């Protein structure tokens, strides 16, 4: 390694790591699929995958999809404590800390 190439390598490593709730897959998605520790890349709806906590309880109905609203959404709208239903797009609102 040369001194000039080290920062580029470090930047490249950190750029591949996604943040919590970031998109990690879907139709035409070409970005990173590496979710943070304790998060998993989960298909949220057709064509969209997102980094979600691996501990999401499946018994909590709103967390089965993570969705809580959006156009034509007919599921549960109540999020767990310390989470809020946040607007993401016309067709999607999600429980976000």
FENVEN-V663087 format. One record per backbone hydrogen bond with DSSP energy under -0.5 kcal/mol. NH is the residue of the N-H (numbers start at 1). CO is the residue of the C=O. E is the energy in kcal/mol with one decimal. If there is no record, write none. Layout:
# FENVEN-V663087
[[NH	CO	E] [NH	CO	E]]
This chain:
# FENVEN-V663087
[[5	2	-0.9] [6	2	-1.4] [7	3	-0.7] [9	5	-1.9] [10	6	-2.4] [11	7	-2.4] [12	8	-2.3] [13	9	-2.0] [14	10	-2.2] [15	11	-2.2] [16	12	-1.0] [16	13	-0.6] [17	14	-0.8] [18	16	-0.5] [18	34	-3.1] [21	51	-1.8] [22	19	-1.9] [24	49	-2.1] [25	49	-1.1] [29	26	-2.0] [34	16	-0.6] [35	33	-0.9] [39	36	-1.9] [40	52	-3.0] [42	40	-0.7] [42	50	-2.7] [44	48	-2.5] [45	48	-1.6] [48	45	-2.4] [49	25	-2.4] [50	42	-2.5] [51	22	-2.8] [52	40	-2.8] [52	50	-0.7] [54	38	-3.0] [56	53	-1.4] [60	57	-1.2] [61	59	-0.9] [63	60	-1.8] [64	60	-0.5] [64	61	-1.3] [65	62	-0.5] [66	62	-1.3] [68	93	-2.7] [69	93	-1.1] [71	90	-2.6] [73	70	-2.3] [83	80	-1.6] [84	96	-2.7] [86	84	-0.9] [86	94	-3.2] [88	89	-0.5] [88	92	-2.6] [89	92	-2.4] [92	89	-1.1] [93	69	-2.0] [94	86	-2.4] [95	66	-2.0] [96	84	-2.6] [96	94	-0.6]]
